[in-house]
Amino acid sequence: MSNLSQQQCEACSWDAPHVTEAEIEEYKKQIPEWQIVERDGIMQLERVFKFRNFKQALAFTNDVGDIAEEAGHHPALLTEWGKVTVTWWSHEMKGLHKNDFILAARTDEVAA
Ligand SMILES: C[C@H](O)[C@H](O)[C@H]1CNC2=NC(N)=NC(=O)C2=N1
């Protein structure tokens, strides 16, 4: 499969297809550091990124904000001293869409 981060996000509405178990297994190979979590019945992708201080954590937060704005698809971001928790899911469809895996892969590139 081609590199997730290079793929185009699709417009995802409330009735867009959720990723299947097989797709999750395939996509997860490219973003192994991310965890699948379920909150209030909603599947989400989450990873904690560590930094030396708050300033670096905040800079990373803004970089992730930039890729979100570019894609029109946005994460939850918890910015703390030395770490940022990034959580991706598709709000309108209340679950995981391929877009969330694409943006998780792009998030890893921003952190690199
Ligand atoms: C109107 C606006 O484009 C929509 O609310 C977008 C914004 N960003 C979004 N981000 C995410 N993760 N899920 C959405 O459903 C979503 N919808």
The ligand as an ORCA input file, in Angstrom:
! r2SCAN-3c Opt
* xyz 0 1
  C     -17.411     22.430      9.139
  C     -16.074     21.700      9.295
  O     -15.465     21.512      8.049
  C     -16.347     20.328      9.864
  O     -16.905     20.501     11.151
  C     -15.053     19.505      9.980
  C     -13.968     20.211     10.743
  N     -12.944     19.313     11.165
  C     -13.241     18.025     11.490
  N     -12.337     17.232     12.075
  C     -12.637     15.987     12.452
  N     -11.698     15.213     13.049
  N     -13.847     15.487     12.239
  C     -14.831     16.172     11.660
  O     -15.955     15.660     11.492
  C     -14.544     17.513     11.214
  N     -15.423     18.253     10.576
*
